[in-house]
Amino acid sequence: MPAKEISLDNAKQDKLFYFVANVVVYRESDGRCLILKRDPREKVHPGKYAVPGGKLEWSNLDLRKPTRMNGEVFDFEDAVEGLLAREVHEEAGITIHPALQYINSIAFVRPDGIPVIMVKFAAKYNSGSVILEEGGFTDYAWVNAEEVKKYDCILGVKEEVKKTITLFFT
């Protein structure tokens, strides 16, 4: 029988994680990537430059609207692509192309003790002007692999910008 609601009742507590996805946005016109300065009030990496992204939330898994049924399992296809498209638009006011290129993944434990699995992708900028999410970010820059070195970034962001430029540069 398919699930009637999302629940943690039967979940193994030692298997629970936040799922986070980030995306390095690459602008083809000048070969630069977008970085955003996190608000100083953020719990994780306050005041540091990062790339857009966010957590998968239960509301993203509406059991009344799965993309398909897989036996008794509700499937939500393109969940990560949808998450990143939403987050990029919410955080930076721009749109990205839906095709994602995998960069890497990391597991970490936040200062508040919550374990996180994060996957990182690269995507091409599609359209729009950057408008920062109020309360989330305080500054932004479009940078190349050299310029990003001048910014106080979360560990790994500089390498991910370089890798993204390498992936898309033709």
N, C-alpha and C positions, 0 to 999 in steps of 0.2 A: 504494500500500500504506500502511495506517495506521502511525503511529509505534509502535515496540515499547517505547520508554522515552523519558523526558524527557532531553534531552541538549543540551549547548552546542557539540558538535563542529562543527556546520554553521552556528552562529550567527555573525553579524558582530559582532565585539567592540565596535565603535563604536555598536552599536544596543542594548546591554544596559543595563537600568535595574532598580532595585527598583520594584515597583508598590505604592503605599501608598494606602489609603483611610481617611478620617476621617469622623466623623459628629458633628454637634451634636445632642444629645438635648434635645428640648423637652418640658417637662411642662405639659400643658394646665391642670391644676388651679390653678396659680398663675402661669403665663406665664413660667417660668424655664427656663434651660438649664444643663446639667451641665458643669462644668469640673473637671479633675483636675490636681493638682500632680505633675509628673514627678520621679522619684527623682533626687537629686543625682549619682548614678553613671551616668545615661544619657549616651550619646555625643552625642546631638543635643538641644539645649535643656534641659540639666539644671536642675532646680529651678524651671522655669517652668510656668505653668498651660497646659493644652492640652485637647483633647477626645479621646474614645476613638477608636482606630483601630489599624491594623496593616498588615503586609506580606502580600501574597499569596505563599504558599509552594508549592513543588513538591508537597508532600503534599496540598495542596488540589486538585490535578489528578491524581487517581488514574486512570490509564489503564484500569484494570479496571472503573471505575464512572463513565463519562461519562454525562451526562444524555441525550445523543443522539449518533448518528453523522451527520455532515454530509458525505456522500460518504466520502472517506478521512480526514476531519478529526474529531478528538474534540472535542465541544462540552461545555462545563461552564456551563450556564445559571445565572443568578442567583449567579455567583461573588462579585460585590461585595457583594450583599445578605447572602449567607452569611458572608462574611468579617467584615462589620460586626456582624452579630448575634453571632457568636462573640467578637469582640474586646470588644464592649460588656459581654457577660456575664463574660468573663475579667477585664477590667480594672476593672469597676464592679459586677458582681454583679446587674445589672438586665437586663430585656429591652426591646426596642424593637419598634414596629410595622414590618412588612416594607416598606411603601411609603416610598421615599426621594425626597427632593426635592434636585435638583442645586444646589449653591452655586457652586463654582468649581474651578479646578485650578491647580497650580503645579508647575514643575520646579525642582529645586535640586540642589546638590552638597553632600554631607555633609562634615564635617571630615576623615573618613577617605578622601575621594576618590570615594565611591560616588555615582553619579548616581541621582536619584529622580524619579519622576513621581507626584504625589499628587493625588487627586481628593477633593473634599469634598462631603458631603451633609448634609441635615437629616432627622431622623426623630423621630416622636413616641414618648415614653416609654410603655411598656406596663405593666410591673409590676416589683416587687422593691424591696428596700432596698439602698442603696449599701454595698458591701463592697469595699474597695480591694484590688487585686492586690498581694500582698506582694512587695516588691522593685521594683515598677514605679512605684508612686505613694505619696505621703505625706499627701495631703490632698485634699479636694474641696469644692465649693460649688455650690449651685443659685443662679444669678444672673439678673438681668434686664439690660437694655441699659445701665442706669446703674451698677448694682452691679459689673458686670464690669470697669469702668474702674479699680476699686480694686485689681485683681490684676495681678501681673507675668506677663502672658500672652505666649505666642509671638506674634510679629507676625501680624496678621490675625484672630486668634481673637475679639477684641472686635467687629470688624466682622461676622464670621460669626455671632456670637451675635445681634447686632442684626438681621441679615438673616433668620435663622431665626425669630425672634420675629415679624417682619413677615410671613414666609411663612405662619405657622400662626395668627396672631392673627385671629380672626373676630368 
